[in-house]
Amino acid sequence: MAQAKADSDEALHWVGRLDPAAGPRYLQIVAQLEQAVTEGLLRPGDKLPPQRRLAEHFAVDLTTVTRAFGEARERGLIDAVTGRGSFISARQEQEGPPLDLSMTIPPAPKGLRLGELMQRGIAEILARSDADQLMNYHGGAGSLAERAAGAAWLAPLLGALPPDRIAVVPGAQTGLNALLSLLARPGEPILMEPLAYPGLIDAARQRRLAMVPVASDADGPLPDALDEAAGRHGARLFALTPTLQNPTCVTLPERRRQDLVAVARRRDITLIEDDPYSLLAGDAPAPLAALAPERTWHVATLSKVLTPGLRTAFVVMPEGADSTAFLAALRATALMPAPLMTALAAHWIRIGAAKDLLEGVRREAAERQLLAKEILPETMQGHPHALHVWQPLPAHWERSSLIERARVAGLGVMAADAFSTGGAAPDAIRIALGAIPERARLAEALGLLAGLIRGDARETDPIRLNQPDR
């Protein structure tokens, strides 16, 4: 007992006094946690004392400490492990700016604890699976159960699909790499949107493909421009994101999709439809894979709508496609998805947990879009359920200058250059809304960025995040 008390006292080395005049006591506790992490007194993985012990030390009631721990979890400072206690989050070790508006990830939905979902799901999987087999090599397109789960997940978009048209892959990037390897030889042209997903651009460059941007308007790529580019370059492959396009948030209207499909059929163009967001959007027209199933490879990842750590995506192959050739290209890129994560994804889909998580992400994304609309300049382009917004810059700003000013101020955003497939990039930035765990901090970051955008580009001393008083 004495040793346990000594250990508990040792774990309180970071704790200071509470000041009755310094505001809510629970926020003072959170501030002490933040300071201890910043100064290295607490490190990722350190276990915190029990809440009751802290309440005794601070001479406050237990609910005050419970509220402080809840706020600390919202800020990403601590993680709670059921039955083991609370620990300093490993997220504190991640590199990058203090407030990251550059990484497009789904925000953690309110009211759903991902850790608890994972614990229950994995326990249920292990209760009915052979752990040795689960951790072995798994070749091919995924088990029948996993491919059937993919078909069920995509049914709201594509209707009933036979599982043999679906391949389970370790993330959309892997699927895209394999597709470019299968469908184009080095040096061949690939038609793309003028601004496109950077991962697709990297994959095309790695394959030494000649990127040909297809002129676009506010509704997306122009059918006549697609026709002209295909004829001039002899291109037979077109990769695009028709719904909540990254980075512009444009969703192609139904008529535009039909017109593009008509050109693709006339020119015998194969389509790669990178579609992470249709289920998140909820209001998108039918995917290209539903309009032209005979020539469309449809890539749908769970990373952008549930959580990146699942590393699971579904590739829907065209009707009559040679699955053997695609699987050979896939094996050359990555042998298999992580079996445990794929099994968890399929399990969540079967029991409805994936749908609940998707709806939670949609609700949280909607709240964050409202924040962005209230705070950012009115030229912002977004969507009620998108994970990012596109912000054209006023004439007095050049994008690289703004990016540098934002970096100095502690903000990370992405300039249009990262998305350009050819030609001059516009003076605009993409602002991601999901990486900052709590809305209050997101509002702080958006407010600071909005101030920079509206301010004078000649100013040389931007306000910094968490800058001490002088």
C-alpha positions, -999 to +999 in steps of 0.1 A: +000+000+000+028+024+009+046+016-023+014+023-043+010+057-026+047+065-033+043+056-070+011+077-071+030+107-056+058+103-081+032+104-109+021+139-096+055+156-102+040+177-130+011+190-109+010+227-098-014+247-077-048+259-089-054+296-089-090+306-077-087+338-099-075+320-130-108+307-145-125+273-144-105+248-124-110+220-150-094+242-177-065+249-153-059+212-150-059+208-188-035+237-191-011+221-166-013+189-187-005+208-219+024+226-202+038+194-188+038+178-222+054+208-238+082+209-212+088+171-214+076+164-179+050+141-194+058+120-224+036+099-248+026+067-231+030+080-195+002+069-173-017+095-154-027+091-118-063+079-111-089+107-113-098+103-076-062+107-066-059+139-086-092+152-072-077+147-037-045+164-046-062+194-062-088+195-034-116+195-060-146+172-065-142+142-088-165+157-115-140+186-120-112+161-128-135+140-150-145+171-170-108+180-173-099+146-186-128+148-211-115+181-224-079+167-226-092+138-247-110+163-270-077+181-275-058+149-283-037+152-251-047+119-235-061+085-245-083+064-222-079+026-222-108+008-206-097-010-175-062+004-176-066+042-171-055+073-190-023+079-208-005+108-226-014+104-262+012+092-287-003+118-311+019+144-292+049+129-311+035+136-345+055+161-366+039+191-383+024+224-374+005+229-341-027+232-360-029+210-391-052+221-419-033+201-445-042+165-439-076+153-452-089+128-427-124+121-413-129+139-380-137+118-349-175+117-346-190+129-313-206+102-292-187+073-307-155+060-292-133+045-319-111+026-294-141+009-278-155+000-312-121-015-321-118-035-289-153-050-292-149-057-329-115-074-326-128-095-296-158-106-316-135-115-346-111-135-324-140-153-307-149-170-340-117-170-360-084-188-359-058-162-348-029-181-364-048-181-397-058-145-393-022-135-390-010-156-419-005-146-455-037-140-475-035-138-512-060-130-539-088-104-539-098-110-503-120-136-488-155-142-501-169-127-468-147-096-472-157-091-509-194-096-500-190-069-473-175-046-500-205-053-522-229-045-493-210-013-485-212-001-521-248-013-528-264+022-521-242+036-549-239+007-574-268-016-566-263-054-563-227-064-572-214-100-575-185-103-550-162-116-578-161-081-593-146-067-561-110-068-549-100-058-514-069-037-514-047-021-487-059+015-493-068+035-524-032+045-531-022+009-535-052+003-558-044+033-579-008+023-583-018-012-594-043+001-619-018+025-635+006-004-637-020-026-654-036-001-677-007+021-690+029+016-701+056+041-692+055+071-715+019+067-724-006+096-718-031+096-690-060+121-691-066+138-657-084+168-642-063+200-641-062+197-603-062+162-589-055+141-558-017+143-551-015+105-546-028+099-581-003+125-595+026+107-576+015+073-589+014+087-625+049+102-621+062+070-607+050+051-637+064+078-659+031+085-675+025+118-695-003+136-676-027+155-699-051+179-681-086+180-695-100+215-694-128+220-669-154+245-658-174+249-626-191+215-633-159+196-639-141+182-670-156+194-703-168+166-726-155+184-757-121+189-741-120+152-732-128+144-768-102+167-782-074+157-757-081+120-764-078+125-801-048+147-800-027+126-776-041+091-785-050+087-748-072+058-737-072+063-699-089+089-679-086+092-641-109+115-622-128+121-589-164+129-598-178+135-563-164+161-538-133+165-560-100+169-542-092+197-539-120+218-553-151+201-538-168+201-572-193+173-578-200+165-615-238+169-623-256+139-637-257+154-672-220+160-672-213+125-662-235+111-689-218+133-715-183+122-704-193+086-705-206+091-741-172+104-751-154+076-733-175+050-752-169+067-786-132+070-780-129+037-762-115+053-731-110+033-698-122+052-667-106+052-633-131+066-608-114+075-576-145+078-553-138+081-516-166+105-509-199+095-525-213+078-494-201+108-473-217+133-496-251+116-496-264+137-526-242+127-555-255+115-588-248+079-598-211+070-600-195+065-634-192+028-626-230+026-626-233+045-659-205+027-677-198-006-658-181-021-688-152+004-688-149+018-653-126+008-625-141+021-593-119+027-562-137+033-529-116+037-497-127+035-461-098+058-451-117+090-460-151+081-446-144+059-415-107+060-403-074+058-421-060+031-399-083+004-415-061+006-446-089-010-465-104-001-499-126-018-525-118-019-562-148-027-584-136-042-616-154-035-649-178-062-662-158-088-680-124-075-667-095-099-663-092-101-625-061-123-628-041-095-645-052-069-619-044-092-590-009-098-605-004-060-607-017-057-572+007-083-558+036-064-574+026-033-554+015-049-521+010-085-513-021-081-492-041-059-469-035-063-431-058-092-424-069-081-390-079-046-402-097-060-433-115-084-411-125-056-387-137-035-416-158-063-430-172-070-395-182-034-389-200-034-423-219-066-414-231-055-380-239-019-390-211-002-370-195+011-402-228+029-412-230+044-377-194+056-379-201+070-414-231+089-401-211+102-372-184+115-395-211+131-418-226+150-388-192+162-376-181+172-411-213+192-414-205+211-382-170+219-394-183+231-428-206+255-410-176+268-390-156+273-422-185+291-439-188+314-409-151+322-406-134+320-440-138+345-468-170+341-488-151+329-519-146+296-501-159+265-520-172+236-499-200+210-494-221+203-464-203+170-457-169+175-473-137+170-453-120+200-469-127+234-485-111+252-515-101+288-508-092+311-538-069+339-526-075+376-531-054+394-557-028+408-533-017+373-522+006+349-540+000+314-527+035+305-517+038+337-497+006+329-478+017+293-472+049+306-456+031+331-435+007+304-423+036+281-415+053+308-394+020+313-376+018+276-368-007+265-395-003+238-421-023+242-454-017+230-490-012+252-520-028+245-554+007+235-568+004+201-550-027+193-571-016+206-605-014+181-634+001+206-658+000+243-665-001+272-640-017+265-607-043+290-594-036+312-564-057+291-540-052+267-511-069+236-498-080+237-462-086+203-445-111+203-416-107+169-400-072+166-385-077+190-356-096+169-330-117+196-313-140+222-330-128+251-307-093+247-318-104+243-355-123+276-351-091+292-337-070+279-367-096+290-393-099+324-376-061+329-377-060+318-414-089+340-423-071+370-408-040+362-428-060+359-461-078+392-455-047+409-443-018+427-460+007+405-478+034+430-469+031+424-432+061+406-418+052+396-383+021+373-383+005+364-350+017+330-338-003+303-322+003+299-285+025+330-285+034+341-249+023+375-237+050+402-241 
